[in-house]
Every structure is written in structure tokens, then in C-alpha cells.
Amino acid sequence: MVGDSKLPAFARELIADEDTAVLVSAASVWEIVTKHRLGRLPLPAEAAVDLIQAVHAEGFEVLSINADHAQTAGRLRGPVGDPFDRMLIAQALEERLALISNERPFDAYGITRLWSTRR
């Protein structure tokens, strides 16, 4: 949404493809809004006012957190301790989704992580 140049070109193309369903985790919405409130993450004005509306305006869907996601996140062992990241991993596992992330420790959980290569 902010055009971060660190996002690999193939990931930008995948996200822009009308045939790709792009889901944004409720955990990501929570984390982004929290970081913005704390002054640690700049957002475009419209996203800062209502991130959910901005997500929908991009043609993305919000993936809600359910009890299965929470249970899986709570049971995860391994190198990732951040609760937001653990929820993203749990949702990827439960929903069998690929996750676009530069976080290499996510690979320890057997998810499909897309970043520098098509995996």
C-alpha cells in the first residue's frame, strides 16, 4: 500500500495481479495501527484514518482471527516469539496460505514464504 521498494518485484506483480486473492491478517492491521500510533510507522493519510477501508480500497480482504488460529499460534514452538508474527504463521498454516515476508525464521514452521524466490 505504501510502495515499499524492499518488496521484491515478483511479489509486487503477484499482489497487483487481479487473479490473486490478497488477504491482510487482522493481526497485521492491529500491528500496523499500533506502530503508527506509537510514531514508529508512517502511513498515507487515508490509511492512517481507516486502515481497513484502505485495505479494501486496494482490493484486498481482511483475514479475521478465529479460535483455530489462536490455538495454533499458542501452540507454536520455535524461533519466532513475536505474537503478531506467530499469528501470521498460524493463519498461513491453518488456511494453507502463502505468506509474503522477509522473515527467514518463518521457514522453520513449514509454511510457504514468498520473498526473494518463488517458493
C-alpha angles and dihedrals in degrees: 000000000000096000096242108195090212090071107098116249094241090054091051089050092048092050091047093050109107090216092060117091105217116201124191113201119235083230089061091049089051093047095045094049091046093050091046091051090051091051093246098113127042116216133188110263095252092050092047090056097047117358094181091056090047090052091052092045088059089055093252128132128225115238107214122216115246134185093264090055091048093049093049092047090050092052097048116117125188143067101327114086103163108108094216091052092045089055092051089051092047092050091049090051097044096043096035092235132154114240124214105217141132090216106116094188087069088073090073089073098059096245125141103255117187119201126107096010137023102261 
